[in-house]
Amino acid sequence: MVRIRSFEDRVQREFARGDMPGFVHTYHGAEAVATGVCAHLNEHDLITSTHRGHGHCIAKGCDLDGMVAELYGRETGLCAGRGGSMHIADFSRGMLGANAIVGGGIALATGAALAADVLGDGRVAVAFFGDGAANQGVLHESLNLAAIWRLPVIYVCENNGWAESTPVSYSASVADISSRADAYGIAGVTVAGEDYEAVHTAAGEAVRRARAGEGPTLLEVKLARIRGHFIGDPQQYRPRSERQEARERDPVALLAERLGEDVAHYRAGVQGEIDTAFETGPAGAWPDAATVERDVHAPDPPGPAPAAAPPAEREISFLQAVNEALNQAMQADDRVIVLGEDIAGGAGLGGQYEGAMGGTFGATRGLLETFGPERVRDTPISEAGFVGAATGAALAGLRPVADVMWASFVPLCFDQIFNQAAKMRYMFGGQTTVPLVLRMAVGAGLRSAGQHSDTLYPVFAGIPGLKVVVPSTPADAKGLLLRAIADDNPVMFLEHMGLYRTKGPVAPQPYELALGKADCVRRGDDVSLVAVGECTLRALEAAEQLAADGVSAEVIDVRTIAPLDAETICASVARTGRAVVVEESPRRCGLAAEIAAVITENTFAALSHPVARVTAANSPVPFSPPLEDAYLPTVANIVAAATAMD
């Protein structure tokens, strides 16, 4: 506790000097919480933290020199200067990162506990969060998941009475946040945060329960925020009397008083290491500006990954190819799990597996019978909860494949993708990998209307850290999915609903296809049709019609939109001199605009005409058949765009 307090006092002084960049939120007043909880954890146990995470780092044993260097943004920092105070992490100590998103670490800790449960390695996970995060939906989704799966996780609510400037008396309708545990059938305990012994005892029982397989605990610690929300916070919103009362509840002073010890004695014992950290940390080198894009992605998996699928005699459907890839990946690696809504349809209860639904389209059918409910997990309708848990499980040793059903549902879990999965490796300086695949159906044409038909291609492709795959054939679906599961990066695997029943030759043996490699599926000399996903089939049909009119069209199936294979695309356009980009997102700010820009930047001198775009309309997907048909890019549109270049 004294080490944390002394460290934070020094941070406060140094930040006030103006040399420490960014924003800093100190842990003053909460020292008993991190210390009392982490006293029961070993080096293999895992924690997630908050924007106020220095105390958690120190209690978990993180290196002080690396911490200080990170606060100053130095290359020698724990996160190589990529994270700073609000995103500090040390995976070597089981500290899975501070998180500047309020409640951001909760689902991650749930997933870390899921990994511990599946791997059976005895680890427990702890999510630290504040009273403000107690009102985030992801907490409730996570509590429910942890309860139904009886996960070894402790949710520690550091209730300091204030969510920045909003008092908990206003934002919560219950006196004790821990009482919310009753709704999920889990243990809930409230203790005083200034009482180290009380925190230590309650945390010990929660950790014991977790290790014994008795499930999660919601531990609320009511403490005093004896400083402002951030360094420099004038706190005009707090009554003077309340601030004075908070200072009187100082856990460090109260524990020293109970022990009959002098805090100064303990401060002297830690001052040397703190002084050293504040000498070496700021002296570290700044990161080289040339490395700004380093660690956005983990390295590609080892081993060959050709761009073309092996020859095959049998034909299976796109759905069967996806199912076969999942089956073979799970056979090859026990760390691969599948989770999502309706993938087992409630089957598996009592060992009755025959009724497993296998997902909305049947892509996971049969997996439950083969691999059991530990590795094939139905989830509640809880996208933020299970996608966040899948991300945390990936951080903690599993290789999850999560089924999100439809891309239109992604906004429900967007934070878990955008702020968590996509940023973890980069933000934490390359310390970790996030081997996660998110499968989902995309696309219009089935009269599903506005909330079951989106592609979101430009949304996903524009997020650094994600890989985005859009296969158009059964053979590609199998090989690209197997490669995505083997990849150490989060991969969005987008399956167009219009392709699910299409058939094609697929080799029965496991094989992988390289991500980031486009495929020339038809040779031509006069125009390049650059197509994405299901639009590849439309482009091929258009090429047939163009051929009848004497126009030789080359068709490029992009296959992976992030990273984009600019080399193959531009080589084709440089040879033909004309390009039509065909894809199913709306035209304005769409993926076609990005591909057209790449073509123009790299092949401008070879172009005889401006790049044409054939896309969906600038509207939500409509329901009425005539309207939906008008919304979609068509073969006639493609032919017209190509012939207009004559």
C-alpha positions in Angstrom: 0.0 0.0 0.0 2.8 2.4 0.9 4.6 1.6 -2.4 1.5 2.5 -4.3 0.9 5.7 -2.3 4.5 6.8 -2.6 4.5 6.1 -6.4 1.3 8.1 -6.9 2.6 11.0 -4.8 5.6 11.1 -7.0 3.5 10.9 -10.2 1.4 13.8 -9.0 4.5 16.0 -8.4 6.1 15.1 -11.7 3.0 15.5 -13.8 2.5 19.0 -12.3 6.0 19.9 -13.6 4.6 19.5 -17.1 7.0 16.9 -18.4 4.7 13.9 -18.4 2.3 13.9 -21.4 -1.3 13.0 -21.6 -3.8 12.5 -18.8 -3.1 10.8 -15.4 -5.6 9.4 -12.9 -4.0 8.4 -9.6 -5.0 5.6 -7.2 -5.0 7.7 -4.0 -7.5 6.2 -1.5 -7.9 2.8 -3.1 -4.6 1.2 -2.1 -6.2 -1.4 0.1 -8.2 -2.7 -2.8 -5.5 -3.7 -5.2 -3.2 -4.8 -2.4 -5.9 -6.8 -0.6 -7.1 -8.6 -3.7 -3.7 -9.2 -5.4 -2.3 -10.7 -2.2 -4.3 -13.8 -3.0 -3.2 -14.0 -6.7 -0.2 -15.8 -8.1 1.9 -14.8 -11.1 -0.3 -16.8 -13.5 -3.6 -15.3 -12.4 -4.9 -12.5 -14.6 -6.3 -9.0 -14.0 -7.8 -6.3 -16.0 -7.7 -2.7 -14.9 -9.1 0.8 -15.5 -7.9 4.2 -16.5 -6.8 4.5 -12.8 -4.5 1.4 -13.1 -1.1 2.2 -11.5 -2.1 0.6 -8.2 -3.2 -2.6 -9.9 0.0 -2.7 -11.8 2.1 -2.3 -8.7 0.1 -4.8 -6.6 0.5 -7.4 -9.4 4.2 -6.9 -9.4 4.8 -4.9 -12.6 8.2 -3.4 -13.1 8.4 0.2 -11.8 11.1 1.3 -14.2 9.0 0.1 -17.1 5.9 1.7 -15.7 7.5 5.1 -15.3 9.0 4.9 -18.8 5.6 4.2 -20.1 4.1 7.2 -18.3 6.7 9.4 -20.1 6.0 7.7 -23.5 9.4 6.2 -23.9 10.4 3.2 -26.0 11.6 1.5 -22.8 8.1 1.6 -21.3 6.1 -1.5 -20.6 4.1 -0.8 -23.8 6.9 0.8 -25.8 5.2 4.2 -25.4 2.1 3.0 -27.3 -0.3 3.0 -24.3 0.6 5.5 -21.6 -1.0 5.8 -18.2 -4.5 4.8 -19.2 -3.5 1.7 -21.2 -0.5 0.4 -19.2 0.0 -3.4 -19.2 2.4 -6.1 -18.3 1.4 -9.5 -19.7 4.5 -11.2 -18.1 2.8 -10.4 -14.7 -0.7 -11.3 -15.7 -1.7 -7.7 -16.0 -3.9 -7.6 -19.1 -4.0 -3.9 -19.3 -5.5 -0.7 -18.0 -8.5 0.4 -20.1 -9.6 3.9 -20.8 -13.0 2.7 -21.8 -15.2 2.7 -18.7 -16.0 -1.0 -18.1 -13.7 -2.0 -20.9 -11.8 -4.7 -19.0 -14.9 -6.4 -17.6 -15.7 -8.7 -20.5 -12.0 -9.3 -21.1 -11.6 -10.7 -17.6 -14.7 -12.8 -18.1 -13.0 -14.3 -21.2 -9.7 -14.8 -19.4 -11.7 -16.8 -16.8 -13.3 -18.8 -19.7 -9.8 -19.6 -21.0 -8.7 -20.8 -17.5 -11.9 -22.9 -17.3 -11.5 -24.5 -20.7 -7.7 -25.1 -20.2 -8.2 -26.3 -16.7 -5.0 -24.6 -15.5 -6.3 -23.3 -12.2 -6.0 -19.6 -13.0 -8.5 -17.0 -11.8 -9.3 -13.7 -13.3 -10.1 -10.4 -11.7 -11.8 -7.4 -13.2 -11.3 -4.1 -11.4 -13.8 -1.4 -12.3 -15.4 1.7 -10.8 -18.9 2.5 -9.7 -19.5 4.3 -13.0 -18.8 1.1 -14.9 -21.4 -0.7 -12.8 -24.0 0.9 -15.0 -22.5 -0.3 -18.2 -24.5 -3.0 -20.0 -21.4 -5.1 -20.6 -21.1 -5.6 -16.8 -24.5 -7.2 -16.7 -23.9 -9.3 -19.8 -20.6 -10.5 -18.3 -22.1 -11.3 -14.8 -24.7 -13.4 -16.6 -22.2 -15.2 -18.7 -19.9 -15.9 -15.7 -22.9 -17.1 -13.7 -24.2 -19.6 -16.2 -20.7 -20.9 -17.0 -19.6 -20.7 -13.3 -16.4 -19.0 -14.3 -13.4 -18.4 -11.9 -13.7 -14.6 -12.0 -14.0 -11.9 -9.4 -15.6 -8.6 -10.3 -14.1 -5.9 -8.0 -16.1 -2.7 -8.0 -14.0 0.1 -6.6 -16.9 2.4 -5.5 -15.4 5.7 -4.6 -18.7 7.4 -4.8 -18.1 9.4 -7.9 -18.2 8.6 -11.7 -16.0 11.5 -12.5 -18.4 14.2 -11.3 -21.6 12.2 -11.0 -22.3 10.9 -7.5 -23.3 7.2 -7.2 -26.2 8.3 -5.1 -27.7 9.6 -8.3 -26.5 7.0 -10.8 -27.4 3.9 -8.9 -30.8 3.1 -7.4 -29.5 0.6 -4.9 -27.5 1.3 -1.8 -25.1 -1.5 -2.5 -23.9 -2.3 -6.0 -23.1 -5.8 -4.8 -26.8 -6.5 -4.3 -27.0 -6.7 -8.1 -25.3 -10.1 -7.8 -28.6 -11.5 -6.5 -30.1 -11.1 -10.0 -27.5 -13.4 -11.4 -27.4 -16.0 -8.6 -23.8 -15.3 -7.7 -22.1 -14.2 -4.5 -22.2 -10.4 -3.7 -20.2 -8.8 -0.9 -19.7 -5.2 0.2 -16.8 -4.1 2.4 -15.2 -0.8 3.5 -12.3 0.2 1.3 -10.4 1.9 4.1 -10.2 -1.4 6.0 -7.4 -3.5 4.6 -8.2 -6.5 6.7 -11.8 -6.5 5.5 -10.8 -6.3 1.9 -8.2 -8.9 2.3 -10.6 -11.3 3.9 -13.4 -10.8 1.4 -11.1 -11.1 -1.5 -9.5 -14.3 -0.1 -13.0 -15.9 0.1 -13.8 -14.8 -3.5 -10.6 -16.2 -4.8 -11.1 -19.5 -2.9 -14.6 -19.8 -4.4 -13.2 -19.2 -7.9 -10.5 -21.8 -7.5 -12.9 -24.3 -6.1 -15.2 -24.1 -9.1 -17.9 -22.3 -7.1 -18.3 -19.5 -9.6 -17.9 -15.7 -9.7 -18.2 -13.1 -7.0 -19.2 -9.4 -7.2 -17.0 -7.7 -4.6 -17.9 -4.1 -3.9 -15.4 -2.0 -2.0 -16.7 1.3 -0.8 -13.8 3.7 -0.5 -12.9 7.3 -0.4 -11.6 9.2 -3.4 -9.1 11.4 -1.6 -7.9 13.2 -4.8 -9.7 14.4 -7.9 -10.8 12.3 -10.8 -7.6 13.4 -12.6 -4.6 15.3 -11.7 -5.6 19.0 -11.8 -9.3 18.3 -11.2 -10.6 21.3 -9.2 -13.4 19.2 -7.8 -15.8 22.1 -7.5 -18.7 19.6 -7.8 -17.7 18.0 -4.4 -18.9 19.5 -1.1 -15.9 20.6 1.0 -17.2 18.5 4.0 -17.3 15.3 1.8 -13.7 15.9 0.7 -12.6 16.3 4.3 -14.4 13.1 5.2 -12.6 11.3 2.4 -9.2 12.3 3.7 -10.2 10.9 7.1 -10.8 7.5 5.5 -7.3 7.3 4.1 -6.5 3.5 4.1 -2.8 3.9 4.4 -2.9 6.1 7.5 -5.6 4.0 9.1 -3.7 0.7 8.6 -0.5 2.3 10.0 -2.5 3.6 13.0 -3.9 0.1 13.7 -0.5 -1.5 13.4 1.1 1.2 15.6 3.6 2.0 12.8 4.9 5.1 11.3 4.1 5.5 7.6 7.3 7.4 7.1 9.2 4.2 8.0 7.6 2.3 5.2 8.0 5.2 2.8 11.7 5.1 3.4 11.8 1.5 2.5 10.4 2.0 -1.0 11.7 5.4 -1.8 14.9 4.2 -3.3 13.2 2.0 -6.0 10.8 4.8 -6.8 13.5 7.4 -7.1 15.4 5.0 -9.4 12.4 4.5 -11.6 11.9 8.2 -12.0 15.5 8.7 -12.9 15.7 5.9 -15.5 12.2 6.2 -16.9 12.3 9.7 -18.4 15.9 9.1 -19.5 14.8 6.3 -22.0 14.8 7.0 -25.7 11.7 8.2 -27.5 10.2 5.7 -29.9 11.5 6.1 -33.5 8.8 7.8 -35.5 9.5 5.3 -38.3 8.0 2.6 -36.1 4.6 4.2 -35.8 2.9 1.3 -37.6 4.9 -1.4 -35.8 2.8 -4.1 -34.0 -0.5 -3.1 -35.5 -0.6 -6.8 -36.5 1.1 -9.9 -35.2 3.4 -11.7 -37.7 1.7 -14.1 -40.1 1.5 -17.8 -39.0 4.5 -19.9 -39.9 4.3 -22.3 -42.8 3.2 -22.0 -46.4 -0.1 -20.6 -47.4 -0.7 -20.7 -51.2 -3.1 -18.3 -52.9 -5.0 -21.1 -54.7 -6.9 -24.0 -53.3 -5.8 -27.6 -54.1 -7.7 -29.4 -56.8 -10.8 -31.4 -55.8 -13.3 -33.7 -57.4 -16.1 -33.5 -54.9 -18.5 -30.6 -54.6 -19.9 -29.2 -51.4 -21.7 -26.0 -50.4 -20.3 -22.9 -49.0 -21.9 -23.7 -45.7 -20.5 -27.2 -45.7 -17.1 -25.8 -46.4 -17.3 -23.5 -43.4 -18.5 -26.3 -41.2 -15.6 -28.6 -42.4 -13.1 -25.9 -41.7 -14.3 -25.4 -38.1 -14.3 -29.2 -37.6 -10.8 -29.6 -38.9 -9.5 -26.6 -36.9 -11.0 -28.0 -33.7 -9.6 -31.4 -34.4 -6.1 -30.0 -34.9 -6.0 -27.7 -31.9 -7.7 -28.1 -28.5 -7.4 -24.3 -28.0 -10.0 -23.6 -30.7 -13.5 -23.1 -29.3 -16.7 -21.9 -30.9 -19.2 -19.7 -29.2 -22.3 -17.7 -30.1 -26.0 -17.6 -30.1 -28.0 -20.7 -31.1 -24.9 -22.6 -32.2 -26.1 -25.5 -30.0 -29.7 -24.4 -29.7 -29.8 -25.4 -26.0 -28.8 -29.0 -26.8 -26.1 -30.4 -24.6 -28.1 -30.0 -21.5 -28.0 -33.4 -19.8 -25.8 -34.8 -22.6 -28.5 -34.7 -25.2 -26.7 -33.4 -28.3 -28.9 -34.5 -31.2 -31.0 -31.4 -31.2 -28.1 -28.9 -31.6 -29.3 -26.2 -34.0 -25.8 -25.4 -35.3 -26.4 -21.7 -35.8 -29.0 -19.8 -37.8 -27.7 -21.3 -41.1 -26.4 -24.6 -39.7 -22.7 -23.8 -40.1 -21.8 -25.2 -36.7 -24.1 -28.3 -36.9 -22.5 -31.5 -35.6 -19.7 -29.7 -33.7 -21.4 -30.1 -30.3 -21.6 -33.9 -30.8 -18.0 -34.1 -31.6 -16.4 -31.6 -29.2 -18.9 -31.2 -26.4 -20.3 -28.2 -24.6 -17.0 -27.0 -23.2 -15.7 -26.1 -26.6 -19.0 -25.5 -28.4 -20.8 -22.9 -26.2 -24.2 -21.5 -26.7 -24.4 -17.9 -25.4 -27.3 -15.7 -24.4 -28.3 -13.0 -26.8 -25.5 -10.9 -25.4 -23.2 -9.7 -28.2 -21.0 -7.3 -26.2 -20.6 -9.9 -23.5 -19.6 -12.9 -25.6 -17.5 -11.0 -28.1 -15.7 -9.3 -25.2 -15.3 -12.7 -23.5 -14.0 -14.2 -26.8 -11.4 -11.4 -26.9 -10.3 -12.0 -23.3 -10.1 -15.7 -24.0 -7.8 -15.0 -26.9 -5.6 -12.9 -24.7 -5.4 -15.7 -22.2 -4.5 -18.7 -24.4 -7.5 -19.8 -26.5 -8.3 -19.4 -30.2 -12.0 -18.5 -30.2 -14.3 -18.4 -33.1 -17.4 -16.3 -32.3 -20.5 -16.4 -34.3 -22.2 -13.0 -34.4 -25.0 -14.1 -36.7 -25.3 -10.9 -38.8 -23.0 -8.0 -39.4 -26.0 -5.8 -38.6 -25.7 -6.9 -35.0 -22.1 -5.7 -34.7 -23.0 -2.2 -33.4 -24.1 -4.0 -30.3 -20.5 -5.2 -29.6 -18.6 -2.5 -31.5 -16.5 -1.4 -28.5 -15.3 -5.0 -28.0 -14.1 -5.0 -31.6 -12.9 -1.5 -32.2 -11.5 -0.5 -28.8 -10.5 -3.9 -27.5 -9.7 -6.7 -30.0 -8.3 -4.4 -32.7 -6.1 -2.3 -30.5 -4.8 -4.7 -27.8 -1.6 -5.7 -29.6 -0.6 -2.2 -30.7 -1.7 -0.4 -27.6 0.3 -2.8 -25.3 3.5 -2.5 -27.4 3.3 -5.9 -29.0 3.2 -7.9 -25.8 0.2 -9.9 -26.8 -1.6 -11.5 -29.7 -5.4 -11.7 -30.2 -6.1 -14.9 -32.2 -9.8 -14.3 -32.6 -12.2 -15.0 -35.5 -15.6 -13.3 -35.7 -17.9 -15.0 -38.2 -21.0 -13.3 -39.5 -23.5 -13.3 -42.3 -23.5 -10.2 -44.5 -25.3 -8.9 -47.6 -28.7 -8.2 -49.1 -30.8 -10.0 -51.6 -32.8 -12.3 -49.3 -35.5 -9.7 -48.4 -34.2 -9.4 -44.9 -34.5 -5.5 -44.9 -32.5 -3.0 -43.0 -31.3 -4.7 -39.9 -30.2 -8.2 -41.2 -28.6 -7.2 -44.5 -25.6 -4.9 -44.0 -22.1 -5.7 -45.2 -20.2 -3.0 -43.3 -17.1 -3.6 -45.5 -15.7 -0.1 -45.2 -16.3 0.0 -41.5 -14.3 -3.1 -40.8 -11.6 -2.5 -43.4 -11.0 0.9 -41.9 -10.1 -0.3 -38.4 -6.3 -0.7 -37.9 -5.6 -4.1 -36.3 -8.3 -6.1 -37.9 -8.0 -8.5 -40.9 -11.1 -8.7 -43.0 -11.9 -11.7 -45.2 -14.8 -11.9 -47.7 -14.7 -15.3 -49.6 -16.8 -16.0 -52.7 -16.4 -19.7 -53.2 -16.7 -22.8 -51.0 -13.0 -23.7 -51.6 -11.9 -20.2 -50.6 -14.2 -20.2 -47.6 -12.6 -23.3 -46.2 -9.0 -22.4 -46.9 -9.3 -18.8 -45.7 -11.2 -19.8 -42.6 -8.6 -22.3 -41.6 -5.9 -19.6 -42.1 -7.9 -17.1 -40.2 -8.1 -19.4 -37.2 -4.4 -20.0 -37.4 -3.7 -16.3 -37.5 -2.7 -14.4 -34.3 -4.8 -11.4 -35.2 -8.5 -10.6 -34.9 -10.1 -11.6 -38.2 -13.6 -10.6 -39.4 -14.8 -13.5 -41.5 -17.7 -12.2 -43.6 -20.0 -14.8 -45.2 -22.4 -13.5 -47.8 -25.9 -15.1 -47.3 -26.4 -15.3 -51.0 -23.5 -17.7 -51.2 -24.4 -20.2 -48.5 -26.1 -22.7 -50.8 -23.7 -22.3 -53.7 -21.6 -25.3 -54.5 -18.1 -25.9 -55.8 -15.1 -28.2 -55.7 -13.5 -28.4 -52.2 -10.6 -30.7 -51.2 -11.4 -32.9 -48.2 -8.0 -32.5 -46.5 -7.2 -29.4 -44.3 -5.5 -26.6 -46.3 -4.9 -22.9 -45.7 -5.1 -20.0 -48.2 -3.1 -16.9 -47.6 -4.8 -13.8 -46.2 -4.2 -10.6 -48.2 -4.0 -12.3 -51.6 -6.5 -11.6 -54.3 -7.3 -14.2 -57.0 -7.6 -13.6 -60.7 -10.6 -15.8 -61.5 -10.9 -14.8 -65.2 -8.2 -13.5 -67.5 -8.9 -10.6 -69.8 -7.2 -7.8 -71.7 -9.6 -4.9 -72.0 -11.0 -4.1 -68.5 -10.4 -5.2 -65.0 -13.5 -6.0 -62.9 -12.4 -5.8 -59.3 -15.0 -7.5 -57.1 -15.7 -8.3 -53.5 -17.5 -11.3 -52.1 -20.8 -12.3 -53.8 -20.2 -9.5 -56.3 -17.5 -11.7 -57.8 -20.3 -13.9 -59.2 -22.0 -10.9 -60.7 -18.7 -9.7 -62.2 -18.1 -13.2 -63.8 -21.6 -13.1 -65.3 -21.0 -9.6 -66.6 -17.7 -10.7 -68.1 -19.5 -13.4 -70.1 -21.9 -10.8 -71.5 -19.1 -8.4 -72.3 -17.2 -11.2 -74.1 -20.3 -11.7 -76.3 -19.9 -8.0 -77.3 -16.1 -8.4 -78.0 -14.9 -7.0 -74.7 -12.3 -9.1 -72.8 -12.8 -8.6 -69.1 -10.5 -9.7 -66.4 -12.1 -10.5 -63.0 -10.2 -10.1 -59.7 -11.7 -11.6 -56.6 -10.4 -9.4 -53.8 -11.0 -12.1 -51.1 -9.3 -10.1 -48.3 -10.2 -6.4 -48.0 -7.8 -5.9 -45.1 -5.0 -6.2 -45.9 -5.8 -5.4 -49.5 -3.8 -7.0 -52.2 -3.0 -3.8 -54.0 -0.2 -5.5 -56.0 -2.5 -8.0 -57.8 -5.2 -5.5 -58.3 -2.9 -2.8 -59.7 -1.0 -5.2 -61.9 -4.2 -6.2 -63.6 -5.4 -2.6 -64.1 -1.9 -1.5 -65.3 -2.3 -4.1 -68.1 -5.9 -3.5 -69.1 -5.9 0.3 -68.5 -9.5 0.3 -67.3 -11.1 -0.7 -63.9 -14.6 -1.2 -62.6 -14.8 -1.8 -58.8 -17.8 -3.8 -57.8 -19.0 -4.2 -54.2 -22.1 -4.2 -52.0 -21.6 -1.4 -49.5 -23.2 2.0 -50.1 -21.4 4.2 -52.6 -20.6 7.2 -50.4 -17.3 6.6 -48.4 -17.6 2.9 -49.4 -14.9 0.3 -49.9 -15.0 0.8 -53.7 -13.9 4.4 -53.1 -10.8 3.2 -51.2 -10.0 0.5 -53.9 -10.4 3.1 -56.6 -8.1 5.5 -54.8 -5.4 2.7 -54.5 -5.8 2.0 -58.2 -5.5 5.7 -59.2 -2.5 6.3 -56.9 -0.6 3.4 -58.3 -1.6 3.1 -62.0 -2.6 6.6 -62.9 -0.4 6.7 -66.0 -1.8 3.5 -67.3 -5.5 4.4 -67.0 -7.3 5.3 -70.1 -10.5 6.2 -68.2 -11.4 7.1 -64.6 -12.0 4.2 -62.3 -15.7 3.3 -62.2 -17.6 2.1 -59.2 -20.6 -0.2 -59.1 -22.0 -0.3 -55.6 -25.1 -0.4 -53.5 -27.3 2.6 -53.2 -26.9 5.3 -50.5 -29.7 4.0 -48.4 -30.4 1.4 -45.8 -31.3 -1.9 -47.3 -35.0 -1.8 -48.2 -37.5 -4.7 -47.9 -39.8 -4.5 -50.9 -38.3 -6.7 -53.7 -38.3 -3.9 -56.4 -36.6 -1.5 -54.0 -34.0 -4.1 -52.8 -33.2 -5.1 -56.4 -32.7 -1.4 -57.2 -30.4 -1.1 -54.1 -28.0 -3.8 -55.2 -25.2 -3.6 -57.8 -26.4 -5.6 -60.8 -24.8 -7.4 -63.8 -26.4 -4.8 -66.0 -24.7 -2.0 -64.0 -21.3 -3.7 -64.4 -21.7 -4.2 -68.1 -22.8 -0.6 -68.5 -19.9 0.8 -66.5 -17.4 -1.3 -68.6 -18.9 -0.5 -72.0 -19.0 3.2 -71.1 -15.2 3.2 -71.2 -15.0 2.3 -74.9 
